[in-house]
C-alpha cells in the first residue's frame, strides 16, 4: 500500500473533526429561524428574553357566573415577573434616567377576523402580502378564524412578515371549536414594542361547552418605557359563534371578571375579537356605564353592513386609553380593490390606542 493510500483515512478524520467542531460552534452561536425562508441570527443572553418564554403548569379552575374558567396560577409579588420588573431595571435596558416629560409612542392594539385563514390563503401571494402589510401597522393583533388544519400557519406567516426586517412573534392557542371546523386564536406582536409572559398565557376552559371557541388570554407589557413605569395588561382574544351569539355574548361579563380575578393582580383587561354584535348590544350586556367600546356605530365588514368586531375595556380602570380607536378602512389605507379585500377577509381590522406607561402619565 502506498503512503498516499495510508494518508487518506487520516485526512478524512481531520475533516470530520473540523466539520463537527464548526457545527457545534455554529449552533451554539446562532439560531436558525424560518420554515419556507431560513433566517440565521446570533443568539443573545438577554434576561428579558429568558424571562418571558416558558409555559407554566396547567392552572386551577375558577368559577364565575356559572362558567368554569381556566385561570392563571395565583402569584405572589415575588413570583410575578411583571411586578418584579417594576422594582428593578432589567440588565438589557438602559439604567440612565429618562429625560423629564418623555412620552412614549402609544400602543396600537387590534383585533382582526381572517375569515378562514388557512393554507390556501397563505399560499396566495396577494392575500399573504396584504395580511402582512396590515398586521405590520399594529403593535399587537388578536387574530380570529385561523384554521387549525396545519399547525404551522401562524409561524409561517410571522416568518413572512419578518422578511422585511421586522421582529414579530406570536402566541397561539390550542385548537378549539367543533371537531369538524376547529380554529385557533393567536396574538401577533412587535417584540420591539411589547413583551409577553408566556408562562401566564392560557386558554379559558369551558367544560360545560357554553362557548364554542375557548378564549385565549395573554399578559403583555410595553417594551419601550422602563419596566417600573411600563403599562401591563391582560388581552383576551374572543371568537363568538354566530349561531350561538346571544348566549355566548351574555357570558362576556363573567369571562372578564374571571380574567381580572385570575390571581395575577392585573386590573387592566382588554377584550378584543369577533363578537357578532354591535357596541350598543355589547355594552348593554355588561350593564356597566364604565365599559367602553373602541368602535361605536360603525360597520366592521368590507361591505359596510354590520358591526361584528370590537375592543372592550373598563375605562375607569384602564385610564391608559388615549381616546383613539375605530375601524381601519383597508381600501383607502392600503389602496386595495374590493376583489383583493374579499381575497383576504370580509372583516376589517378594529383597533384602540393605549399609553405605553401606567396611568398614561409622563415619566
C-alpha positions as CSV (number, residue, x, y, z in Angstrom):
1,X,0.0,0.0,0.0
2,X,1.4,3.4,-0.9
3,X,1.9,6.3,1.5
4,X,-0.8,8.3,-0.2
5,X,-3.3,5.5,0.3
6,X,-2.4,5.2,4.0
7,X,-2.8,9.0,4.5
8,X,-6.3,9.2,3.1
9,X,-8.1,7.9,6.2
10,X,-6.2,10.4,8.4
11,X,-7.2,13.3,6.2
12,X,-10.8,12.2,6.3
13,X,-10.7,12.0,10.1
14,X,-9.3,15.6,10.3
15,X,-12.0,16.8,8.0
16,X,-14.8,15.2,10.1
17,X,-13.4,16.7,13.3
18,X,-13.3,20.2,11.7
19,X,-16.9,19.8,10.5
20,X,-18.1,18.6,13.8
21,X,-16.4,21.4,15.7
22,X,-17.6,24.0,13.3
23,X,-21.2,22.7,13.6
24,X,-21.0,22.8,17.4
25,X,-19.8,26.4,17.3
26,X,-22.5,27.4,14.8
27,X,-25.5,26.1,16.6
28,X,-24.2,27.4,20.0
29,X,-23.7,30.9,18.5
30,X,-26.6,31.3,16.1
31,X,-30.3,30.5,15.9
32,X,-31.9,29.3,12.7
33,X,-35.5,30.6,12.2
34,X,-37.9,30.2,9.4
35,X,-39.8,27.5,7.6
36,X,-40.1,28.5,4.0
37,X,-37.3,31.1,4.2
38,X,-34.5,30.2,6.6
39,X,-33.1,33.1,8.7
40,X,-30.0,32.9,10.8
41,X,-29.3,35.4,13.6
42,X,-27.0,35.5,16.7
43,X,-28.2,34.1,19.9
44,X,-28.5,36.6,22.8
45,X,-28.3,36.2,26.5
46,X,-30.8,39.0,27.3
47,X,-32.5,38.4,30.7
48,X,-35.8,39.7,29.3
49,X,-35.9,37.1,26.6
50,X,-35.4,34.2,29.1
51,X,-38.0,35.7,31.5
52,X,-40.9,35.6,29.1
53,X,-40.6,32.3,27.2
54,X,-41.7,29.2,29.1
55,X,-45.2,27.9,29.7
56,X,-46.2,27.0,33.3
57,X,-48.2,24.1,34.5
58,X,-51.9,23.8,34.0
59,X,-53.6,26.4,36.2
60,X,-56.5,25.7,38.5
61,X,-60.2,26.2,37.7
62,X,-62.2,29.2,38.9
63,X,-65.9,29.6,38.7
64,X,-67.7,32.8,37.8
65,X,-71.3,33.3,36.8
66,X,-71.8,29.6,36.3
67,X,-68.9,29.4,33.8
68,X,-65.9,27.4,34.8
69,X,-62.8,29.2,33.6
70,X,-59.2,28.0,33.5
71,X,-57.2,30.7,35.2
72,X,-53.6,31.5,35.8
73,X,-52.0,30.2,38.9
74,X,-52.0,32.6,41.8
75,X,-48.8,34.6,42.1
76,X,-47.2,36.4,44.9
77,X,-45.4,39.6,44.2
78,X,-42.1,37.8,44.3
79,X,-43.3,35.3,41.7
80,X,-44.8,37.9,39.4
81,X,-42.2,38.8,36.7
82,X,-44.0,42.0,35.7
83,X,-44.4,43.2,39.3
84,X,-40.7,42.3,40.0
85,X,-39.7,44.3,36.9
86,X,-41.4,47.4,38.4
87,X,-38.9,47.3,41.3
88,X,-35.8,46.9,39.2
89,X,-34.4,47.7,35.8
90,X,-33.6,44.6,33.6
91,X,-29.9,44.4,32.7
92,X,-30.8,44.6,29.0
93,X,-32.3,48.1,29.4
94,X,-30.6,51.4,29.9
95,X,-30.1,52.3,33.6
96,X,-29.8,56.0,32.8
97,X,-32.7,58.3,33.8
98,X,-35.1,59.2,31.0
99,X,-35.5,62.9,30.1
100,X,-38.1,64.7,32.0
101,X,-41.5,64.7,30.3
102,X,-40.9,61.8,28.0
103,X,-44.0,60.3,26.4
104,X,-43.6,57.0,24.6
105,X,-45.5,56.2,21.4
106,X,-48.9,54.7,22.3
107,X,-49.5,51.0,21.7
108,X,-51.9,50.2,18.9
109,X,-53.8,47.1,19.7
110,X,-56.1,45.5,17.0
111,X,-58.5,42.6,16.5
112,X,-59.0,41.1,13.1
113,X,-61.0,38.1,12.0
114,X,-59.4,36.4,9.0
115,X,-62.4,34.5,7.7
116,X,-60.9,31.1,7.5
117,X,-57.2,31.8,7.2
118,X,-55.7,28.5,6.0
119,X,-53.1,27.0,3.6
120,X,-54.9,28.4,0.5
121,X,-54.8,32.0,1.8
122,X,-51.2,31.6,3.0
123,X,-50.1,30.4,-0.5
124,X,-51.9,33.2,-2.3
125,X,-49.3,36.0,-2.7
126,X,-51.9,38.8,-2.8
127,X,-53.6,37.6,0.3
128,X,-50.3,36.8,2.2
129,X,-48.7,40.1,1.3
130,X,-51.8,42.2,2.3
131,X,-52.2,40.4,5.6
132,X,-48.6,41.0,6.4
133,X,-49.0,44.7,5.5
134,X,-52.0,45.2,7.7
135,X,-50.5,43.4,10.7
136,X,-47.3,45.4,10.4
137,X,-49.4,48.5,11.2
138,X,-50.1,47.4,14.7
139,X,-48.1,46.6,17.8
140,X,-50.4,43.7,18.8
141,X,-53.1,42.0,16.7
142,X,-55.6,39.5,18.1
143,X,-56.4,37.1,15.2
144,X,-59.6,35.0,15.0
145,X,-60.8,32.4,12.5
146,X,-57.4,30.8,11.9
147,X,-57.9,27.2,10.6
148,X,-56.0,24.6,12.6
149,X,-55.7,22.0,9.8
150,X,-52.0,22.9,9.6
151,X,-50.4,23.9,12.9
152,X,-47.6,25.9,11.3
153,X,-49.7,28.5,9.6
154,X,-49.0,31.3,12.1
155,X,-45.3,30.6,12.3
156,X,-45.0,30.7,8.5
157,X,-47.0,34.0,8.4
158,X,-44.7,35.5,11.0
159,X,-41.6,34.4,9.1
160,X,-43.0,36.1,6.0
161,X,-43.7,39.4,8.0
162,X,-40.2,39.3,9.4
163,X,-38.6,39.0,5.9
164,X,-38.9,42.8,5.8
165,X,-36.6,43.2,8.8
166,X,-39.4,43.3,11.4
167,X,-39.2,41.2,14.6
168,X,-42.7,40.0,15.2
169,X,-43.5,37.0,17.4
170,X,-46.7,35.1,18.2
171,X,-48.7,33.4,20.9
172,X,-51.2,30.8,19.7
173,X,-53.9,28.9,21.5
174,X,-54.8,25.3,21.3
175,X,-57.2,24.1,18.6
176,X,-60.7,24.8,19.8
177,X,-64.3,24.6,18.5
178,X,-66.3,21.9,16.8
179,X,-64.5,18.8,15.7
180,X,-65.4,19.4,12.0
181,X,-64.2,23.0,12.0
182,X,-61.6,23.6,14.7
183,X,-59.9,27.0,14.8
184,X,-57.0,28.7,16.7
185,X,-56.8,32.1,18.2
186,X,-53.5,34.0,18.1
187,X,-51.7,37.1,19.1
188,X,-49.1,38.6,16.8
189,X,-46.9,41.3,18.2
190,X,-43.9,43.5,17.6
191,X,-41.2,42.4,20.0
192,X,-39.7,45.9,19.9
193,X,-42.9,47.3,21.3
194,X,-44.2,44.7,23.7
195,X,-43.1,41.7,25.7
196,X,-45.3,38.8,26.7
197,X,-45.1,36.5,29.7
198,X,-45.7,33.1,28.1
199,X,-45.9,31.4,31.5
200,X,-49.1,33.3,32.1
201,X,-50.7,32.6,28.7
202,X,-53.7,30.4,28.9
203,X,-57.0,29.4,27.3
204,X,-60.3,29.7,29.1
205,X,-61.6,26.3,29.8
206,X,-65.3,25.7,29.4
207,X,-66.2,22.1,30.5
208,X,-69.9,22.8,30.0
209,X,-69.4,24.0,26.4
210,X,-71.1,27.3,26.9
211,X,-68.7,29.0,24.5
212,X,-67.9,27.4,21.2
213,X,-64.3,28.6,21.0
214,X,-62.2,28.9,24.2
215,X,-60.9,32.4,24.6
216,X,-57.1,33.0,24.7
217,X,-55.6,35.2,27.4
218,X,-52.2,36.8,27.1
219,X,-50.3,39.0,29.5
220,X,-48.3,41.8,27.9
221,X,-46.0,44.7,29.0
222,X,-45.0,47.8,26.9
223,X,-41.3,47.3,26.0
224,X,-40.2,50.9,25.4
225,X,-40.6,52.5,28.8
226,X,-38.5,51.3,31.8
227,X,-40.2,48.3,33.5
228,X,-41.0,50.3,36.6
229,X,-43.4,52.6,34.6
230,X,-44.4,50.4,31.6
231,X,-48.1,49.5,31.1
232,X,-49.0,45.9,31.8
233,X,-52.3,44.5,30.7
234,X,-54.3,41.3,30.0
235,X,-55.5,40.9,26.5
236,X,-58.4,38.4,25.9
237,X,-58.9,37.1,22.4
238,X,-62.6,36.2,21.8
239,X,-64.3,34.4,18.9
240,X,-68.1,34.2,19.2
241,X,-70.0,31.7,17.2
242,X,-72.7,33.4,15.1
243,X,-75.2,30.6,15.6
244,X,-74.9,30.9,19.4
245,X,-74.2,34.7,19.6
246,X,-76.9,35.7,22.2
247,X,-75.9,33.0,24.7
248,X,-72.2,33.5,24.2
249,X,-72.2,37.3,24.3
250,X,-74.1,37.1,27.6
251,X,-71.0,35.3,29.1
252,X,-68.6,38.1,28.3
253,X,-69.0,39.9,31.8
254,X,-68.2,36.6,33.5
255,X,-65.2,36.0,31.3
256,X,-63.9,39.5,32.0
257,X,-64.5,39.1,35.8
258,X,-62.6,35.8,35.9
259,X,-59.6,37.1,34.0
260,X,-59.5,40.1,36.3
261,X,-59.6,37.8,39.3
262,X,-57.3,35.1,38.0
263,X,-54.5,35.6,40.5
264,X,-52.2,37.9,38.6
265,X,-53.3,41.1,40.2
266,X,-53.7,42.7,36.8
267,X,-56.6,45.2,36.7
268,X,-56.2,46.3,33.1
269,X,-58.2,43.8,31.0
270,X,-58.9,44.4,27.3
271,X,-61.3,42.1,25.4
272,X,-60.7,42.0,21.7
273,X,-62.3,39.9,19.0
274,X,-65.2,38.8,16.8
275,X,-68.3,39.4,18.9
276,X,-71.0,39.0,16.3
277,X,-72.8,42.0,17.9
278,X,-72.6,45.8,17.8
279,X,-71.3,48.1,20.5
280,X,-74.8,49.0,21.8
281,X,-75.7,45.4,22.4
282,X,-72.3,44.6,23.9
283,X,-72.3,47.5,26.3
284,X,-75.9,46.7,27.3
285,X,-74.8,43.1,28.1
286,X,-72.3,44.4,30.6
287,X,-74.7,46.8,32.2
288,X,-71.7,48.9,33.3
289,X,-71.6,52.6,32.4
290,X,-67.8,52.4,32.7
291,X,-67.4,49.9,29.9
292,X,-66.0,51.4,26.6
293,X,-66.1,50.1,23.1
294,X,-63.4,51.3,20.7
295,X,-65.8,51.0,17.7
296,X,-69.0,53.0,18.0
297,X,-71.9,52.9,15.5
298,X,-69.7,51.9,12.5
299,X,-69.8,48.7,10.4
300,X,-66.7,46.5,10.6
301,X,-67.2,44.4,7.5
302,X,-66.0,45.3,4.0
303,X,-69.5,45.7,2.7
304,X,-70.4,48.3,5.2
305,X,-73.4,46.3,6.6
306,X,-72.7,45.0,10.0
307,X,-70.5,45.7,13.1
308,X,-69.2,42.4,14.4
309,X,-65.7,43.1,15.8
310,X,-64.6,45.4,18.7
311,X,-62.3,46.0,21.6
312,X,-63.9,46.4,25.1
313,X,-62.4,47.6,28.4
314,X,-63.4,49.4,31.6
315,X,-62.3,53.0,31.0
316,X,-62.4,53.9,34.7
317,X,-59.7,51.3,35.3
318,X,-57.8,51.3,32.0
319,X,-57.0,55.0,32.0
320,X,-54.2,54.3,29.5
321,X,-56.7,54.6,26.7
322,X,-55.7,57.7,24.8
323,X,-59.1,58.2,23.1
324,X,-58.3,56.9,19.7
325,X,-59.7,53.8,18.1
326,X,-62.1,52.6,15.4
327,X,-62.1,50.7,12.1
328,X,-59.3,50.6,9.5
329,X,-60.5,51.3,6.0
330,X,-58.3,48.9,4.1
331,X,-59.5,50.1,0.7
332,X,-58.3,53.6,1.4
333,X,-55.4,52.9,3.7
334,X,-53.8,50.2,1.6
335,X,-55.3,51.0,-1.8
336,X,-56.9,47.6,-2.1
337,X,-59.7,46.8,-4.6
338,X,-62.9,45.1,-3.5
339,X,-61.7,41.9,-5.1
340,X,-58.4,42.0,-3.2
341,X,-60.3,42.7,0.0
342,X,-62.5,39.6,-0.4
343,X,-59.5,37.5,-1.1
344,X,-58.1,38.4,2.3
345,X,-61.2,38.5,4.5
346,X,-64.7,40.1,4.8
347,X,-63.8,41.6,8.1
348,X,-62.0,44.9,8.7
349,X,-59.4,45.3,11.5
350,X,-60.6,47.3,14.6
351,X,-58.2,48.9,17.0
352,X,-57.6,51.1,20.1
353,X,-54.6,53.0,21.2
354,X,-53.2,53.0,24.8
355,X,-50.4,54.7,26.6
356,X,-47.2,52.7,26.9
357,X,-46.9,53.9,30.5
358,X,-49.0,53.0,33.5
359,X,-51.8,55.5,34.0
360,X,-50.9,57.3,30.8
361,X,-48.5,59.6,32.7
362,X,-45.3,61.2,31.6
363,X,-42.2,59.5,33.0
